[in-house]
Amino acid sequence: MVSSSWVAAQEPTAASRRRGAVLERAILDAALEQLSTVGWNGLTMEGVAAGAQTGKAAVYRRWPSKEDLVADALRAGLPQFDAVPDLGSVREDLLHLCLRARDAMFSPSGFAVRSVIYECDTTQAERFHAVIFDGVVEPTIRMLREVITRGIERGEVRPDAANGYVFDAVPAMMMYRSKMCGSEWSDTDLEQMIDQLMVPLLRPEGA
Protein backbone atom coordinates (compact mmCIF):
# COMPACT_ATOMS: atom_id res chain seq x y z
CA MET A 1 0.00 0.00 0.00
CA VAL A 2 1.36 3.46 -0.93
CA SER A 3 1.41 5.89 1.98
CA SER A 4 0.34 9.52 1.70
CA SER A 5 3.79 10.63 2.90
CA TRP A 6 5.42 8.74 0.00
CA VAL A 7 3.07 10.42 -2.50
CA ALA A 8 3.80 13.86 -1.04
CA ALA A 9 7.52 13.19 -1.26
CA GLN A 10 7.21 12.26 -4.93
CA GLU A 11 5.18 15.32 -5.99
CA PRO A 12 8.06 17.80 -6.21
CA THR A 13 10.07 15.23 -8.17
CA ALA A 14 7.22 14.73 -10.64
CA ALA A 15 6.75 18.47 -11.00
CA SER A 16 10.45 19.04 -11.60
CA ARG A 17 10.40 16.55 -14.49
CA ARG A 18 7.96 18.58 -16.54
CA ARG A 19 9.44 19.85 -19.75
CA GLY A 20 8.60 21.85 -22.81
CA ALA A 21 5.01 22.92 -23.45
CA VAL A 22 3.65 21.31 -20.26
CA LEU A 23 5.98 23.33 -18.03
CA GLU A 24 5.48 26.51 -20.04
CA ARG A 25 1.69 26.17 -19.75
CA ALA A 26 2.01 25.74 -15.97
CA ILE A 27 4.14 28.89 -15.74
CA LEU A 28 1.75 30.93 -17.89
CA ASP A 29 -1.23 29.73 -15.83
CA ALA A 30 0.61 30.68 -12.64
CA ALA A 31 1.32 34.15 -14.04
CA LEU A 32 -2.37 34.66 -14.84
CA GLU A 33 -3.29 33.48 -11.35
CA GLN A 34 -0.84 35.96 -9.81
CA LEU A 35 -2.19 38.80 -11.93
CA SER A 36 -5.79 37.98 -11.01
CA THR A 37 -5.06 37.77 -7.27
CA VAL A 38 -2.18 40.13 -6.40
CA GLY A 39 -2.18 42.26 -9.56
CA TRP A 40 0.63 43.60 -11.69
CA ASN A 41 2.40 45.32 -8.81
CA GLY A 42 2.30 42.21 -6.64
CA LEU A 43 3.41 39.75 -9.31
CA THR A 44 6.98 38.47 -8.97
CA MET A 45 8.94 35.93 -10.97
CA GLU A 46 9.56 34.07 -7.70
CA GLY A 47 5.84 33.95 -6.96
CA VAL A 48 5.09 32.65 -10.44
CA ALA A 49 7.74 29.96 -10.09
CA ALA A 50 6.26 28.88 -6.76
CA GLY A 51 2.76 28.78 -8.25
CA ALA A 52 4.00 26.64 -11.13
CA GLN A 53 5.94 24.40 -8.73
CA THR A 54 9.19 24.94 -10.56
CA GLY A 55 12.44 26.78 -10.03
CA LYS A 56 12.95 30.47 -10.68
CA ALA A 57 15.64 29.63 -13.23
CA ALA A 58 13.10 27.75 -15.35
CA VAL A 59 11.02 30.93 -15.57
CA TYR A 60 13.94 33.24 -16.39
CA ARG A 61 15.26 30.89 -19.07
CA ARG A 62 12.05 31.38 -21.04
CA TRP A 63 11.12 34.94 -20.08
CA PRO A 64 13.95 37.33 -19.19
CA SER A 65 11.58 39.92 -17.71
CA LYS A 66 8.26 40.25 -15.96
CA GLU A 67 6.90 42.16 -18.97
CA ASP A 68 7.81 39.36 -21.38
CA LEU A 69 6.16 36.76 -19.17
CA VAL A 70 2.96 38.75 -18.69
CA ALA A 71 2.64 39.50 -22.42
CA ASP A 72 2.79 35.78 -23.25
CA ALA A 73 0.48 34.88 -20.36
CA LEU A 74 -2.14 37.31 -21.64
CA ARG A 75 -1.85 35.99 -25.19
CA ALA A 76 -2.28 32.42 -23.96
CA GLY A 77 -5.12 33.16 -21.54
CA LEU A 78 -7.38 35.61 -23.35
CA PRO A 79 -10.76 34.13 -24.33
CA GLN A 80 -11.50 33.56 -27.99
CA PHE A 81 -14.26 35.77 -29.37
CA ASP A 82 -15.26 34.46 -32.77
CA ALA A 83 -18.91 33.51 -33.28
CA VAL A 84 -21.16 36.59 -33.51
CA PRO A 85 -24.67 35.95 -32.13
CA ASP A 86 -27.63 36.18 -34.49
CA LEU A 87 -30.71 35.82 -32.29
CA GLY A 88 -33.14 37.79 -34.42
CA SER A 89 -32.95 41.25 -32.84
CA VAL A 90 -30.22 43.75 -32.04
CA ARG A 91 -31.32 43.82 -28.40
CA GLU A 92 -30.89 40.07 -27.92
CA ASP A 93 -27.61 40.05 -29.84
CA LEU A 94 -26.17 42.88 -27.74
CA LEU A 95 -27.34 41.26 -24.50
CA HIS A 96 -25.71 37.98 -25.51
CA LEU A 97 -22.44 39.78 -26.30
CA CYS A 98 -22.56 41.61 -22.98
CA LEU A 99 -23.11 38.39 -21.03
CA ARG A 100 -20.07 36.87 -22.74
CA ALA A 101 -18.02 40.00 -22.07
CA ARG A 102 -19.09 39.98 -18.40
CA ASP A 103 -18.02 36.36 -18.00
CA ALA A 104 -14.67 37.15 -19.65
CA MET A 105 -14.14 40.24 -17.46
CA PHE A 106 -14.52 38.23 -14.27
CA SER A 107 -12.46 35.25 -15.41
CA PRO A 108 -8.80 34.92 -14.32
CA SER A 109 -7.65 36.28 -17.68
CA GLY A 110 -10.12 39.17 -17.36
CA PHE A 111 -8.81 40.12 -13.92
CA ALA A 112 -5.29 39.84 -15.34
CA VAL A 113 -6.04 42.24 -18.19
CA ARG A 114 -7.62 44.75 -15.84
CA SER A 115 -4.69 44.63 -13.44
CA VAL A 116 -2.37 45.48 -16.33
CA ILE A 117 -4.62 48.29 -17.59
CA TYR A 118 -5.14 49.85 -14.16
CA GLU A 119 -1.72 49.38 -12.56
CA CYS A 120 0.89 49.76 -15.29
CA ASP A 121 2.48 53.13 -15.97
CA THR A 122 2.42 54.61 -19.48
CA THR A 123 5.66 53.00 -20.61
CA GLN A 124 4.69 49.59 -19.30
CA ALA A 125 1.18 49.86 -20.78
CA GLU A 126 2.64 50.42 -24.25
CA ARG A 127 4.31 47.02 -23.96
CA PHE A 128 0.89 45.35 -23.68
CA HIS A 129 -1.10 47.59 -25.99
CA ALA A 130 -0.92 45.31 -29.03
CA VAL A 131 -1.71 42.21 -26.97
CA ILE A 132 -4.81 43.74 -25.39
CA PHE A 133 -5.96 45.49 -28.58
CA ASP A 134 -5.61 42.40 -30.78
CA GLY A 135 -6.98 40.01 -28.15
CA VAL A 136 -9.77 42.05 -26.55
CA VAL A 137 -10.54 45.41 -28.14
CA GLU A 138 -10.52 44.54 -31.83
CA PRO A 139 -12.65 41.35 -31.52
CA THR A 140 -15.18 43.19 -29.34
CA ILE A 141 -15.51 46.09 -31.77
CA ARG A 142 -15.72 43.70 -34.72
CA MET A 143 -18.63 41.82 -33.15
CA LEU A 144 -20.43 45.01 -32.13
CA ARG A 145 -20.00 46.37 -35.65
CA GLU A 146 -21.50 43.23 -37.15
CA VAL A 147 -24.47 43.23 -34.76
CA ILE A 148 -25.21 46.92 -35.33
CA THR A 149 -24.73 46.70 -39.11
CA ARG A 150 -27.13 43.77 -39.22
CA GLY A 151 -29.61 45.83 -37.18
CA ILE A 152 -29.32 48.67 -39.70
CA GLU A 153 -30.08 46.25 -42.53
CA ARG A 154 -33.19 45.05 -40.65
CA GLY A 155 -34.35 48.61 -40.01
CA GLU A 156 -33.95 48.28 -36.21
CA VAL A 157 -31.02 50.68 -35.96
CA ARG A 158 -30.54 54.22 -37.27
CA PRO A 159 -28.23 54.27 -40.33
CA ASP A 160 -25.54 56.51 -38.77
CA ALA A 161 -25.10 54.35 -35.65
CA ALA A 162 -22.19 52.31 -37.03
CA ASN A 163 -19.48 54.58 -35.64
CA GLY A 164 -16.66 54.41 -33.13
CA TYR A 165 -18.47 56.27 -30.36
CA VAL A 166 -21.37 53.82 -30.42
CA PHE A 167 -19.02 50.82 -30.58
CA ASP A 168 -17.17 52.17 -27.52
CA ALA A 169 -20.32 52.70 -25.45
CA VAL A 170 -20.76 49.13 -24.17
CA PRO A 171 -17.15 48.29 -23.24
CA ALA A 172 -16.58 51.77 -21.81
CA MET A 173 -19.67 51.54 -19.61
CA MET A 174 -18.80 48.05 -18.43
CA MET A 175 -15.21 48.97 -17.58
CA TYR A 176 -16.19 52.25 -15.89
CA ARG A 177 -18.85 50.75 -13.66
CA SER A 178 -16.66 47.79 -12.82
CA LYS A 179 -13.74 50.00 -11.81
CA MET A 180 -15.46 53.04 -10.27
CA CYS A 181 -18.65 51.50 -8.85
CA GLY A 182 -17.52 47.96 -8.08
CA SER A 183 -20.29 46.58 -10.29
CA GLU A 184 -20.12 42.87 -11.03
CA TRP A 185 -22.72 43.24 -13.80
CA SER A 186 -25.56 40.90 -12.93
CA ASP A 187 -27.83 39.70 -15.72
CA THR A 188 -30.39 42.32 -14.62
CA ASP A 189 -27.79 45.11 -14.74
CA LEU A 190 -26.84 44.14 -18.28
CA GLU A 191 -30.47 44.01 -19.40
CA GLN A 192 -31.07 47.48 -17.96
CA MET A 193 -28.00 48.89 -19.70
CA ILE A 194 -29.15 47.49 -23.04
CA ASP A 195 -32.76 48.68 -22.58
CA GLN A 196 -32.00 52.10 -21.08
CA LEU A 197 -28.83 53.03 -22.96
CA MET A 198 -28.18 51.04 -26.11
CA VAL A 199 -31.72 50.50 -27.47
CA PRO A 200 -32.63 54.21 -27.22
CA LEU A 201 -29.21 55.17 -28.62
CA LEU A 202 -29.63 52.90 -31.65
CA ARG A 203 -33.34 53.37 -32.31
CA PRO A 204 -34.20 55.03 -35.67
CA GLU A 205 -35.83 58.46 -35.54
CA GLY A 206 -39.59 58.22 -35.23
CA ALA A 207 -39.49 54.57 -34.18
Summary of the structure (lengths in Angstrom):
residues: 207
radius of gyration: 21.3
end to end distance: 75.5
largest distance: 78.7
contacts: 601
relative contact order: 0.10
helix: 76%
strand: 0%
